[in-house]
Amino acid sequence: MNDKRIEGKSVFVVDDDPAVLNLIQIILGRPGLKTKQFLNGKDMLDMARHHLPNLILLDIDMPSGLDGFETCRQLKKDNLLKDIPVIFLSGSSDVANKVKGFEAGAKDYIQKPVQSRELVARVKTHLINSQLEKELKASEAKYRLMMESMVDPVYINSSDGIVEYMNPAMICRIGENAVGKICYSVLYGFDKPCEWCVLDKIQDGQAVENQFISPRDNRRFQVTNIPIHHE
């Protein structure tokens, strides 16, 4: 049974051996993936710029033209192509080649001759992860836009009180972007946590409303403190 999460996804396969290309096409066709075959990296790069694949399987050793490492480097330099996951294929088990592949930007490394179940499992994993990453980026962009459109000052602290984000209203409020600095020092010029600090309660998962008068300008603030659970 085909997995609906990957069915119809596009996989570009680059290998200078037509037999390998045909085998991979058969293996990946079973779960409903669409493959396109290339004998060299240059042709694949040219096609990818016009028809973005969801994943690329890339042979390392290609005698003519670009080898796999250089092909991958060019992919990662291209803003249009850099987020496409790359899995290297190689008949070598040399650790140095694996390291070089990851340094070039690959997500994974499969040794040839390919095993059908392993190939499908790895391709499936990276296709799903790539989709989740895209969805996460889209979600983060949406909420960042919302935060930056707010007229109320908003900032996010780490669990140890380091400022991780400030929206424009907060930056305007204190006169600088204080990301990376300790909150009580940059916000109020204190050398120890504020008397009204509720960080311990936030770390326990509580949402807390509190009021205080800012020592910066004696303005009274009603503050909402909310825990954010994120890796």
Buried (B, 14 or more C-beta within 10 A) or exposed (E): EEBEEBEEBBBBBBBBBEEBBBBBBEBBEEBBBBBBBBBBBBBBBEBBEEEEBBBBBBBBBBEEEBBBBEBBBBBBEBEEBEBBBBBBBBEEEEEEBBEBBBEBBBBBBBBBEBEEEEBBEBBBBBBBEBBEEEEEEEEEEEEEEEBEEEEEBBBBBEEEBBBEBBBBBBBEBBEEBBBEBBBBBBBEEBEEBBEEBBBEBBEEEEEBEEEBEEEEEEEEEEEEBEBEEEE
